[in-house]
């Protein structure tokens, strides 16, 4: 029984279904939907206020590398722009 639970947990950890269980800014926008779809493959997408606008590009690059290492493929360039723009627009304010 425990082995089955671990298998199911492992499958859920990197599924293709978006995992969005909390409220985010501008959830009705295309940018949010692209963000949620791409950034919920292995974990719940972080709130945009988790980082400043200056920090997000490095975080995005690190997550892109993790996707590639896991064999999930990179986020396409057009979608990457939407993800970046969404996160920077709603990022934590510098010094906050």
C-alpha positions in Angstrom: 0.0 0.0 0.0 2.8 2.4 0.9 4.6 1.7 -2.4 1.4 2.5 -4.4 1.1 5.8 -2.5 4.7 6.7 -3.3 4.2 5.9 -7.0 1.0 8.0 -7.1 2.8 10.8 -5.3 5.7 10.6 -7.8 3.3 10.8 -10.8 1.4 13.7 -9.3 4.7 15.6 -8.7 5.3 16.0 -12.5 2.0 15.7 -14.2 0.8 17.9 -17.0 -2.3 19.2 -15.2 -2.0 22.7 -13.8 -2.0 22.7 -10.0 -3.5 26.1 -9.0 -5.2 26.0 -5.6 -4.8 29.6 -4.4 -5.5 33.0 -5.7 -3.1 34.9 -8.0 -3.3 38.4 -9.5 -5.0 38.7 -12.9 -6.1 35.1 -13.0 -8.3 35.8 -16.0 -5.4 36.9 -18.3 -3.7 34.8 -20.9 -0.4 35.6 -19.3 -1.6 34.0 -16.0 -2.9 30.9 -17.8 0.4 30.4 -19.6 2.3 30.9 -16.3 0.0 28.4 -14.5 0.2 25.8 -17.2 4.0 26.0 -17.6 4.9 26.5 -13.9 2.7 23.9 -12.4 4.2 20.8 -14.1 6.2 19.9 -11.0 5.0 22.2 -8.2 2.4 24.8 -7.4 3.4 28.0 -9.2 4.9 30.5 -6.7 3.2 33.8 -6.0 4.7 36.5 -8.2 5.5 38.4 -5.0 7.9 35.6 -4.0 10.7 37.5 -5.9 11.4 41.0 -7.1 11.3 41.9 -10.8 15.1 41.8 -10.7 15.2 38.3 -9.2 12.6 36.6 -11.5 14.8 36.2 -14.6 17.4 34.1 -12.7 14.6 32.0 -11.2 13.0 31.5 -14.6 16.3 30.4 -16.1 16.9 28.0 -13.2 13.4 26.5 -13.6 13.9 26.2 -17.4 17.1 24.2 -16.8 15.2 21.9 -14.4 12.5 21.3 -16.9 15.1 20.3 -19.5 17.0 18.1 -17.1 13.7 16.3 -16.3 13.1 15.7 -19.9 10.0 18.0 -20.0 11.5 20.3 -22.7 11.9 24.0 -22.5 9.1 26.5 -22.3 8.6 27.9 -25.8 10.0 31.4 -26.3 6.6 33.1 -26.8 5.3 31.5 -23.7 8.5 32.4 -21.8 7.8 36.1 -22.6 4.3 35.8 -21.2 5.6 34.1 -18.1 8.3 36.6 -17.5 6.0 39.6 -18.2 3.4 38.2 -15.8 5.9 37.6 -13.0 7.6 41.0 -13.4 4.4 42.9 -13.5 3.2 41.4 -10.2 6.6 41.0 -8.5 7.5 42.0 -5.0 8.5 45.6 -4.9 12.2 46.2 -4.4 13.1 46.7 -0.8 9.8 45.4 0.4 
